[in-house]
């Protein structure tokens, strides 16, 4: 591949793509799609009884926030929740929230919230109450699991 200069991100386009987490590094896994790594970050947040903003979560992977990265990250969150659900664990994606209002993004509401029978708006007091309840259950689950581990 012909070298392309990308200030601050390496000498080639390939290096920039890896640095941005958009393509796999030498390990063969894109940071955004690294399910065990993302899951570990979310479990640590749950044990600390705190939510993460999308920017903070991507930053934890060494990435800067962008909408394409956020959408790719959400696919990883879906996978983590699918795997966790199969293992009898509560969903972790509810911990990843917008900085503006502390609520998950619209994609979460269209998929996961419906599984809980929630049919309301994805903003406002009812949405906040649902998220706080689910986060509280998640925090309690991981506190008990950590104590037994």
N, C-alpha and C positions, 0 to 999 in steps of 0.2 A: 504494500500500500504506500502511496506517495505521502511523505510527511507533510502535515499541515500544522501550522503554528496555532495554538490555542492558549493565549496568555493565562498563566496561572494554573493550567491543567495538564501540563506535560508537553512533550514535543510533537506528538502525533495525534491524529484523530482517534486512533485506537486507544491510546493512553487516556484521552479525555473521556471516551465512552466508558471505560472501566472506572475511572475516577468518579464519574457521575452515577455509577451503579446501574447503568443501562445495559451493559453486557457483562458476561461472566469474567472474573479475573482468572488467575492461574489455577485456582481451586476448581474452576468450572461452574461456580455458582454466583449469580448476580447478588449483590448485597440485599437488594429489595426482595428477591425471591428466596432468600436463605431462611427457610421455615424454622429450623432449629434455633438460629440466632435471633430471629424476630420473636419467636415464642419465648425464649429465655428472657428477653428484654421485657416482654409483657408480664411474665410471671414475676419478675423482680419488681415491677411497678405495682402489681397486685399485692405482693407481700409488703410493700411500702405503703399500701393503702392510698395510691395516687393514680390519677389519670395522666396521660401523655397527650400533648398536642401533636397534630400531624407533623409539624415542623420539628418538634422535639424528637419524635420517633425516627424520622428520617435522619436527623442530626446524630442520633445514637448509632446510626449505620454509617456515619461519616459522609452523609449526603446533604446537599442543600435542597430546600423545598422547591418543587415545581409541580404543576398540575399533572403532567404525564407521570412523574415519579409517584405522586400520591395515588393515582389510579392503579398503577402497577402494585403499589404497596397494599392497596385495598384487596387485590386478588390474593395476595399472600395472607392477609387477615382472614379472608373467607376460607382459605385452605386450613389455617390454624384452627378456626372454629369448627370446621367439618371434622377434622381429626380429633379435636378435643371432645366434641359431642359424641363421637363414636366411642370414646373412652370414658364417657359419663362425666366429663368436666363441663363447667359453665363456660360460655363464650368469653373470650378475651378481647374481642374487637371493640366492645363497648368502652374499653379504656382509652381508645384513641379518639380524640375529640378536636373540634375546632377551637382555636384560641378565642375567637370572638364571643362564643356563648357557652363553651364547655360541653357541647353536645356532639355526638357522632355526626358524620356527614350523611347526606341524603341516601346514598347507597345502602348504608346500614339500615336506615328506616324502611327502605323498600324491601329488604330481604329479611334481616334478622328480627326486627321489631314485629313484623307480621307473624312470625313464628310464635311470638308470645301473645298473639291475639290483639295486639295494639293496632287500632284503626285511626287514631287521632293524628293531629298535625305533628310535624317533625321539629317544631319549635314551640316555645311557650311552656306554661306551668305543668301541663300534663306530661309533656315530653321530658322535662327536667325531672319530674317525679319518677317516671319509669327508669330513666338512666341512673339516677341516684340509687334506686332500689336494686337494680341489677348490679351496679358497681359495688354496693354494700354486700350483696350476696357473694359476689366474686371475691371481695376482700376477705370475708369470713371464711370462705372455702379455702383460699390459699393460706390463711393464718393457721387453720386447723391442719391442713396438709403439711405445712412447714413444721408444725409442732410434732407431727407424727413421723416425719421423715428422718 
